[in-house]
Amino acid sequence: MKVAVSGASGLIGSALVPELQRQGHEVVRLVRGPSQGADEIRWDPAAGRLEPTALADVDAVVHLASVNVGDRRWTAKRKTEILQSRIDGTTTISTAMAAADPRPRVLLSASAVGWYGDGGNRIVTENDPAGAGWLAEVVVRWEAATAAAQDAGVRVVHLRSGLVCAPRGGIMGRVLPLFKLGLGSRLDHGQQYWPLISLVDEVKAIAFLLTEDIRGPVNLSSPEPVTNAEFTRTLRRIVGRPPVPPVPAIGLRLVLGGERAGQIVLIGQRAVPKVLLDHGFAFQHPTAEAILRYTANRPA
């Protein structure tokens, strides 16, 4: 297949591109600057510019580009950037795909388990409705922005990613150094569920979804979500560090900002990948133990 990828330089995209190439796919990157060759397509998501003719010989699009939701305080300006980066980019790609002749057959579009809001200890699958809160509302609008492609007959998959764990970057890029220094601790009560997935399995799942006849939302998370307290105990044991006192909610709200803390680290989703499991996808790192050993470079 010829696959166009947005966000190809990000944590997931930079691992996905070589994996797709290894599997024999031809990859072209969507870039915001001038294209440097036949393997790049220029686009401008903020302006809604992507020439449909540039996608006419593309079989599938994997859309990963968006502003990071957790790296800065949620000022009014930042919240606008988070929302618009998702709506603008997805609408631009969806509209261009619908207008292309011939049009690509598949759109795998980034989404998030934030769709479910605070799930508490309730198991959530792809059949569950959207939850409450600003972040859940963002994800609902993000997924809805694929409407043009879906209405045109494109097979659309919403990649509801959990917490993607890699040896470098992402959530573990911030968390792992603290644990290695003996500073990693539980966050408040620690009962919020963290739906982890290794970068290896995230990439394998996306490649799997390119060719499987699956459409709609797909949870990209390991089969065994764990609480923050379980995550903390497991990682502390793997890196060989003693327990330290938990970080109270008030401290997290002061450091991260009240709304960001309240919708990212103090709540969680016990999301399970029902669709992937029902279709026979095999996880390389199915448990928190396996994921955290992989990210900490510790053999089993």
C-alpha positions in Angstrom: 0.0 0.0 0.0 1.0 3.6 -0.5 0.4 5.3 2.9 0.5 9.0 3.7 1.4 9.8 7.3 0.9 13.1 9.2 2.9 13.7 12.4 5.6 11.4 11.0 8.3 13.1 13.1 6.5 12.6 16.4 6.9 9.8 19.0 4.5 7.4 17.3 5.0 8.6 13.7 8.8 8.2 13.8 8.4 4.6 14.9 5.5 3.9 12.6 7.2 5.0 9.3 10.1 2.5 9.4 7.8 -0.3 10.5 5.4 0.3 7.6 8.4 0.4 5.2 9.7 -2.9 6.8 6.3 -4.4 6.0 6.7 -3.4 2.3 4.5 -0.3 2.3 5.5 2.9 0.5 5.3 5.9 2.8 4.9 9.5 2.0 5.0 12.2 4.8 2.6 15.2 5.1 4.9 18.2 5.9 4.1 21.8 6.7 7.2 23.2 4.9 8.2 22.9 1.3 8.3 19.2 0.2 11.8 18.0 -0.4 11.0 15.1 -2.7 8.5 12.6 -4.0 8.1 11.1 -0.5 6.7 14.3 0.9 3.3 16.1 0.4 2.9 19.7 1.6 -0.1 20.7 3.6 -1.3 23.5 5.8 -3.8 22.3 8.3 -4.4 25.7 9.9 -5.4 27.1 6.5 -7.2 24.0 5.4 -4.9 23.4 2.5 -4.2 19.9 1.1 -4.5 19.3 -2.6 -6.8 16.4 -3.3 -4.7 15.5 -6.3 -1.7 14.8 -4.0 -3.7 12.0 -2.5 -5.0 10.5 -5.7 -2.5 7.6 -5.8 -2.5 7.1 -2.0 -4.2 4.0 -0.6 -4.4 5.0 3.0 -3.8 8.0 5.3 -2.6 7.7 8.9 -3.3 11.0 10.6 -1.3 11.5 13.8 -0.5 15.2 13.9 -1.9 17.4 16.7 -0.7 19.7 19.5 0.4 17.8 22.7 -2.4 17.9 25.3 -0.3 17.4 28.4 3.0 19.4 28.0 1.8 22.9 29.1 -0.7 24.5 31.4 -4.2 24.9 30.0 -4.5 28.6 29.5 -7.4 29.7 27.3 -4.9 30.1 24.4 -3.5 26.7 24.9 -6.9 25.1 25.0 -7.8 26.8 21.7 -4.6 25.4 20.2 -5.3 21.9 21.4 -8.8 21.9 20.0 -8.1 23.7 16.7 -5.0 21.5 15.9 -7.2 18.5 16.1 -10.3 19.9 14.2 -8.3 21.7 11.5 -5.9 18.9 10.7 -8.5 16.2 10.7 -11.0 18.2 8.7 -8.4 19.2 6.1 -7.3 15.6 5.6 -10.9 14.2 5.6 -12.1 16.8 3.1 -9.1 16.3 0.7 -9.6 12.5 0.8 -13.3 12.8 0.0 -12.4 15.0 -3.0 -9.5 12.9 -4.3 -10.1 10.9 -7.5 -9.5 8.1 -7.0 -9.8 8.6 -3.3 -7.8 6.7 -0.6 -9.7 3.7 0.8 -8.6 4.0 4.5 -8.2 6.8 7.1 -6.7 5.9 10.5 -7.2 9.0 12.5 -5.6 9.7 15.9 -8.0 9.9 18.9 -7.7 9.2 22.6 -9.2 7.3 25.5 -10.0 10.7 26.9 -13.3 10.1 25.0 -14.5 8.2 28.0 -13.9 11.0 30.6 -13.4 9.7 34.1 -14.4 6.0 33.9 -13.6 5.2 37.6 -13.1 1.5 38.1 -15.6 0.6 35.3 -14.2 -1.3 32.3 -14.9 0.7 29.1 -14.8 -0.6 25.6 -15.4 0.9 22.2 -19.1 0.6 22.7 -19.2 3.0 25.6 -20.5 6.5 25.1 -18.5 9.7 25.6 -17.9 10.9 29.1 -18.1 14.4 30.6 -15.5 17.1 30.7 -13.6 19.4 28.3 -11.2 16.8 27.2 -13.9 14.3 26.3 -15.7 17.1 24.4 -12.5 17.7 22.4 -12.2 14.1 21.5 -15.8 13.9 20.4 -15.3 16.8 18.0 -12.0 15.4 16.9 -13.6 12.2 15.8 -16.5 14.0 14.2 -14.1 15.9 12.0 -13.6 12.7 9.9 -17.2 13.0 8.6 -16.3 14.0 5.0 -14.2 11.0 4.4 -16.6 8.7 6.1 -19.6 10.0 4.1 -17.5 9.5 0.9 -17.2 5.8 1.7 -13.7 5.8 3.2 -13.1 3.2 5.9 -12.4 5.4 9.0 -10.8 4.1 12.2 -10.5 6.3 15.3 -7.3 5.4 17.1 -8.2 5.9 20.8 -4.7 5.7 22.2 -4.0 5.3 25.8 -0.7 6.3 27.5 2.0 5.4 24.9 5.1 4.2 26.7 8.6 4.2 25.1 12.1 4.1 26.4 12.5 7.8 25.4 9.9 10.5 25.1 6.2 10.5 25.8 5.0 10.0 29.3 7.9 7.8 30.3 10.4 10.5 29.2 9.0 12.5 32.1 8.3 9.8 34.6 11.1 7.3 34.3 14.0 9.7 35.3 12.1 10.6 38.5 11.7 6.9 39.4 15.4 6.2 38.7 16.3 9.0 41.1 14.0 7.5 43.7 11.5 10.4 43.4 8.6 8.5 41.7 5.5 8.2 43.7 1.8 7.6 43.6 -0.4 10.4 42.5 -3.0 11.2 45.2 -5.1 8.1 46.1 -3.6 6.2 43.1 -6.9 4.4 42.2 -7.2 6.1 38.8 -6.7 3.6 36.0 -3.9 4.2 33.5 -4.5 2.4 30.1 -0.9 1.8 29.1 0.4 0.6 25.7 4.0 0.1 24.6 5.2 2.1 21.6 5.9 -1.3 19.9 2.3 -2.4 20.3 0.9 1.0 19.3 2.8 0.8 16.0 1.9 -2.8 15.4 -1.7 -2.1 16.0 -1.8 0.8 13.6 -0.1 -1.4 10.9 -2.6 -4.1 11.7 -5.6 -1.8 11.3 -4.4 -0.7 7.8 -5.4 -4.0 6.3 -8.0 -5.5 8.7 -11.6 -4.8 7.8 -12.3 -2.7 10.9 -14.0 0.7 11.2 -15.0 3.0 13.9 -13.3 3.5 17.3 -10.5 1.2 18.4 -8.9 1.3 21.9 -5.1 1.2 21.6 -4.3 0.1 25.1 -3.0 -3.1 26.7 -5.4 -5.8 27.7 -4.7 -5.2 31.4 -5.1 -1.5 32.5 -3.6 -0.8 35.9 -4.2 1.8 38.6 -1.7 4.5 39.1 -0.8 2.9 42.4 -0.1 -0.5 40.7 1.9 1.4 38.0 4.0 3.1 40.7 4.7 -0.1 42.7 5.7 -2.0 39.5 8.0 0.6 38.1 9.6 1.2 41.5 10.3 -2.5 41.9 11.7 -2.7 38.3 14.2 0.2 38.9 14.9 -0.9 42.4 13.8 2.2 44.4 12.1 2.4 47.8 8.6 3.8 48.4 8.2 7.6 48.8 5.1 9.5 50.0 2.4 10.2 47.4 1.9 13.5 45.7 -1.3 15.0 47.0 -4.0 16.3 44.6 -3.5 19.9 45.8 0.2 19.7 44.8 -0.6 18.3 41.4 -3.2 21.1 40.8 -0.7 23.8 41.8 2.0 22.4 39.5 0.0 21.4 36.5 -3.0 23.7 36.8 -6.3 22.6 38.3 -8.2 21.7 35.1 -5.3 19.8 33.5 -4.5 17.9 36.6 -8.2 17.1 37.1 -8.7 15.8 33.6 -5.4 14.0 32.9 -3.7 12.7 36.1 -6.4 12.6 38.7 -8.9 10.6 36.6 -8.5 7.6 34.5 -10.0 5.1 32.1 -10.1 1.4 32.6 -10.1 1.0 28.8 -9.6 -2.4 27.2 -8.9 -3.1 23.5 -12.0 -5.3 22.8 -11.9 -4.7 19.0 -8.2 -5.6 18.7 -8.6 -8.7 20.8 -11.8 -9.8 19.0 -9.9 -9.6 15.7 -6.9 -11.7 16.9 -4.3 -8.9 17.5 -1.4 -10.3 19.6 0.2 -7.8 22.0 4.0 -8.1 22.5 3.7 -6.3 25.8 0.2 -7.3 27.2 0.9 -6.4 30.9 2.1 -3.4 32.8 5.1 -5.4 34.0 6.1 -6.1 30.3 5.5 -2.6 29.2 7.5 -1.0 32.1 10.4 -3.5 31.7 10.5 -2.6 28.0 10.5 1.2 28.7 13.1 0.8 31.5 15.3 -1.5 29.5 15.1 -4.2 32.1 14.9 -7.8 30.9 12.2 -10.1 32.4 
